[in-house]
Amino acid sequence: MSRKILIISQNFYPEIGSAGNRIKNIYTLLKKNGNDVQVLTTDPTYPNKKIYQSDQFWDDGELNNDLFNIERIKIKNKKYSRSIFNRLFYYVEMALKMFVSVIKSQNKYDIVYTTSPPIFVAIVGLFAKIKFNAKLILDVRDLWPESLKGVGVFDKPAILNVFKMIEKLLYKKSDNIVVNSSGFIEHITNYSASFIKKINYIPNGARAKEINPASNSRSFKVIYAGNIGLAQDDKILMQLSQELKKHNIEFTIIGYGLRREGLKHYIETNSLDNVTFLEPLNREECLRVISEHHVGIVTLMDKEVFKTVLPGKIIDYMTCGVPVVGSVSGLSKDIILNQDIGYVANNNVEELMKYIHILHKDPSLREEKSNNGKRFVVENFLWESNIHSLLEIINS
């Protein structure tokens, strides 16, 4: 059954990162399954607008030419900032312009699919539900405002309580709630046990064509790929770079985010010539580079809120057949250990190095964990399979 669907999301193709890739796949696969889908989003700005001047990120000709179904609003403030207040101004400007677009729209929609964070976009989605008399599906990609406290940039109880009231209202008014991490379910049901009936788990994932073989290179190499922001532990990456240098192990970093430049400066200042620091890449090229390595590193700050998340880089490492060595806890730790795809250290560089050495010395062990990771992706994280869960929600 064909449905008329409006997706409202800050992040979308060609933006790098898990959020943009997630909404791109949802849009593309909903259309391929016969639905009439339109997107309200922004000009690509994450992690900064400048990188999208390069044609490498605009690598999907079909989406490039899909001008009728994709509306991009322009944001005056084009840069992310560590300042939470600058970030809030960015979000408010974006939400106001999205409100205007919804108000002006003469279309009719059966379903509004909106995303959070930021919570401001989800508020626009609630308004669109009312205007179009449509079913509202709320896609929760992160716990916001909980993550604000987790990264230590904002701790104003009065304002956070207002955001929590809005968060609860969105859960209440949504017809369905989609979460990309099973760790979010308990947080949402703590507001009301009745919300469990609305919740559906649809994780981030890979496309079947992206499953890559592990590296057969003789040169042992370690990689970190993804955001270097406030949630990631850049201090561990600095220490790890030093330790890998002592053991003549190559380390590749494909990074973006608020702490990228600080890490890059540290590497240059300390003459860590074993480290190759790459600019952000499009997804296809990023996966190709990851697959040329033997160990993938993941780090998260040791905060309660981050115990509920599964970083996209872990799925990407598994997709590429790369064993994982992480400084993480909670859900991420459970998956790494229970699925036997790697090792977990407790915020300890010495432990990280111990596990890297174990994998360095034992190619058969690397192959075993590589195969475990790829198998787990095929069984749990393929978009071609998981989109059917969303189709069932849409058609119910």
Backbone hydrogen bonds, N-H to C=O, Kabsch-Sander energy under -0.5 kcal/mol:
donor,donor_aa,acceptor,acceptor_aa,energy
5,I,3,R,-0.7
5,I,36,D,-2.9
6,L,111,I,-2.5
7,I,5,I,-0.5
7,I,38,Q,-3.1
8,I,6,L,-0.5
8,I,113,Y,-2.7
9,S,7,I,-0.6
9,S,40,L,-2.2
15,E,12,F,-2.5
16,I,46,Y,-0.7
21,N,17,G,-1.8
22,R,18,S,-2.4
23,I,19,A,-2.1
24,K,20,G,-2.0
25,N,21,N,-2.1
26,I,22,R,-2.3
27,Y,23,I,-2.6
28,T,24,K,-2.7
29,L,25,N,-2.6
30,L,26,I,-2.2
31,K,27,Y,-1.9
32,K,28,T,-2.1
33,N,29,L,-1.2
34,G,31,K,-2.0
35,N,30,L,-2.0
36,D,3,R,-2.5
37,V,35,N,-0.9
38,Q,5,I,-2.5
39,V,69,N,-3.0
40,L,7,I,-3.1
41,T,39,V,-0.6
41,T,71,E,-2.8
42,T,10,Q,-0.9
43,D,73,I,-2.2
49,K,78,K,-0.8
51,I,48,N,-0.6
52,Y,49,K,-1.3
53,Q,50,K,-1.9
54,S,51,I,-1.5
57,F,54,S,-1.0
58,W,55,D,-0.9
59,D,57,F,-1.2
61,G,59,D,-0.7
64,N,60,D,-2.4
65,N,61,G,-1.6
66,D,63,L,-0.9
67,L,65,N,-1.7
70,I,66,D,-0.7
71,E,39,V,-3.0
71,E,69,N,-0.6
72,R,70,I,-0.6
73,I,41,T,-2.7
73,I,71,E,-0.5
78,K,76,K,-1.0
80,Y,47,P,-0.7
87,R,83,S,-2.0
88,L,84,I,-2.3
89,F,85,F,-2.1
90,Y,86,N,-1.9
91,Y,87,R,-2.3
92,V,88,L,-2.8
93,E,89,F,-2.4
94,M,90,Y,-2.3
95,A,91,Y,-2.8
96,L,92,V,-2.6
97,K,93,E,-2.0
98,M,94,M,-2.1
99,F,95,A,-2.7
100,V,96,L,-2.1
101,S,97,K,-1.9
102,V,98,M,-2.4
103,I,99,F,-2.7
104,K,100,V,-2.3
105,S,101,S,-1.3
110,D,4,K,-2.4
111,I,4,K,-1.9
112,V,135,K,-3.1
113,Y,6,L,-3.2
113,Y,111,I,-0.5
114,T,112,V,-0.6
114,T,137,I,-2.5
115,T,8,I,-1.4
116,S,139,D,-2.4
121,V,118,P,-1.1
122,A,118,P,-1.0
123,I,119,I,-1.7
124,V,120,F,-1.6
125,G,121,V,-1.9
126,L,122,A,-2.0
127,F,123,I,-2.1
128,A,124,V,-2.5
129,K,125,G,-2.2
130,I,126,L,-1.7
131,K,127,F,-2.6
132,F,128,A,-2.8
133,N,129,K,-0.8
134,A,129,K,-1.9
135,K,110,D,-2.6
137,I,112,V,-2.9
137,I,135,K,-0.5
138,L,136,L,-0.5
138,L,176,N,-2.7
139,D,114,T,-3.3
139,D,137,I,-0.6
140,V,138,L,-0.7
140,V,178,V,-3.5
141,R,116,S,-3.2
141,R,139,D,-0.8
142,D,116,S,-0.8
144,W,142,D,-1.0
147,S,143,L,-2.7
148,L,145,P,-1.2
149,K,145,P,-1.1
150,G,146,E,-1.8
151,V,147,S,-1.8
152,G,149,K,-0.9
153,V,148,L,-1.4
154,F,148,L,-0.9
160,L,156,K,-2.8
161,N,157,P,-2.4
162,V,158,A,-1.3
163,F,159,I,-2.2
164,K,160,L,-2.2
165,M,161,N,-1.9
166,I,162,V,-2.1
167,E,163,F,-2.8
168,K,164,K,-2.5
169,L,165,M,-2.1
170,L,166,I,-2.4
171,Y,167,E,-2.0
172,K,168,K,-2.3
173,K,169,L,-2.5
174,S,170,L,-1.5
175,D,136,L,-2.2
176,N,136,L,-1.8
177,I,198,K,-2.5
178,V,138,L,-3.2
179,V,200,N,-2.6
180,N,140,V,-1.6
183,G,308,T,-0.6
184,F,181,S,-1.8
185,I,182,S,-1.1
187,H,183,G,-0.5
188,I,184,F,-2.1
189,T,185,I,-2.5
190,N,186,E,-1.3
191,Y,187,H,-0.5
191,Y,188,I,-1.3
192,S,188,I,-0.9
195,F,192,S,-1.6
196,I,193,A,-1.4
197,K,194,S,-1.3
198,K,195,F,-1.8
199,I,195,F,-0.9
199,I,196,I,-0.5
200,N,177,I,-2.6
202,I,179,V,-2.5
202,I,200,N,-0.7
204,N,180,N,-0.6
206,A,381,F,-2.9
210,E,207,R,-2.1
211,I,208,A,-1.3
212,N,319,T,-2.3
215,S,293,H,-0.8
220,F,218,R,-0.8
222,V,250,E,-2.5
223,I,295,V,-2.5
224,Y,252,T,-2.5
226,G,254,I,-3.0
228,I,256,Y,-3.8
234,D,232,Q,-1.3
237,L,233,D,-1.2
238,M,234,D,-2.1
239,Q,235,K,-2.3
240,L,236,I,-2.9
241,S,237,L,-2.1
242,Q,238,M,-1.6
243,E,239,Q,-2.2
244,L,240,L,-2.8
245,K,241,S,-1.7
246,K,242,Q,-1.6
247,H,243,E,-1.1
248,N,245,K,-1.5
249,I,244,L,-2.7
250,E,220,F,-0.9
251,F,274,N,-2.5
252,T,222,V,-2.8
253,I,276,T,-2.8
254,I,224,Y,-2.7
255,G,253,I,-0.7
255,G,278,L,-1.1
256,Y,226,G,-1.1
259,R,228,I,-2.8
260,R,257,G,-1.5
263,L,259,R,-1.9
264,K,260,R,-2.7
265,H,261,E,-2.6
266,Y,262,G,-1.9
267,I,263,L,-2.2
268,E,264,K,-2.2
269,T,265,H,-2.9
270,N,266,Y,-2.0
271,S,268,E,-1.3
272,L,267,I,-2.4
273,D,271,S,-1.8
275,V,272,L,-1.8
276,T,251,F,-2.7
277,F,275,V,-0.6
278,L,253,I,-3.1
278,L,276,T,-0.7
286,C,282,N,-2.7
287,L,283,R,-2.6
288,R,284,E,-1.7
289,V,285,E,-2.3
290,I,286,C,-2.6
291,S,287,L,-2.2
292,E,289,V,-1.4
293,H,290,I,-2.1
294,H,221,K,-2.9
295,V,221,K,-1.1
296,G,323,P,-2.9
297,I,223,I,-2.9
298,V,325,V,-1.4
300,L,327,S,-1.9
301,M,231,A,-3.1
303,K,301,M,-2.1
306,F,303,K,-0.8
307,K,304,E,-1.5
308,T,305,V,-1.2
309,V,306,F,-0.8
314,I,311,P,-1.3
315,I,311,P,-0.9
316,D,312,G,-2.4
317,Y,313,K,-2.7
318,M,314,I,-2.2
319,T,315,I,-2.6
320,C,316,D,-1.7
321,G,318,M,-1.6
322,V,317,Y,-3.0
324,V,341,I,-2.3
325,V,296,G,-2.7
326,G,343,Y,-2.4
327,S,298,V,-2.7
328,V,326,G,-0.5
331,L,307,K,-3.0
332,S,309,V,-0.6
332,S,329,S,-0.9
333,K,329,S,-0.7
334,D,330,G,-2.3
335,I,331,L,-2.3
336,I,332,S,-2.3
337,L,333,K,-2.4
338,N,334,D,-3.1
339,Q,335,I,-2.1
340,D,337,L,-0.8
341,I,336,I,-2.0
342,G,336,I,-0.9
343,Y,324,V,-2.2
345,A,326,G,-3.2
347,N,345,A,-1.2
352,L,348,N,-2.1
353,M,349,V,-2.7
354,K,350,E,-1.9
355,Y,351,E,-2.1
356,I,352,L,-2.2
357,H,353,M,-2.6
358,I,354,K,-1.8
359,L,355,Y,-2.0
360,H,356,I,-2.2
361,K,357,H,-2.2
362,D,358,I,-0.8
366,R,362,D,-1.9
367,E,363,P,-2.3
368,E,364,S,-2.0
369,K,365,L,-2.3
370,S,366,R,-2.5
371,N,367,E,-2.5
372,N,368,E,-2.0
373,G,369,K,-2.1
374,K,370,S,-2.2
375,R,371,N,-2.3
376,F,372,N,-2.1
377,V,373,G,-2.1
378,V,374,K,-2.3
379,E,375,R,-2.1
380,N,376,F,-1.7
381,F,377,V,-2.7
383,W,206,A,-2.5
383,W,381,F,-0.6
385,S,382,L,-0.9
386,N,382,L,-2.7
387,I,383,W,-2.2
388,H,385,S,-1.3
389,S,386,N,-1.2
390,L,386,N,-0.9
391,L,387,I,-2.3
392,E,388,H,-1.9
393,I,389,S,-1.4
394,I,390,L,-2.5
395,N,391,L,-2.3
396,S,392,E,-0.8
396,S,393,I,-0.6
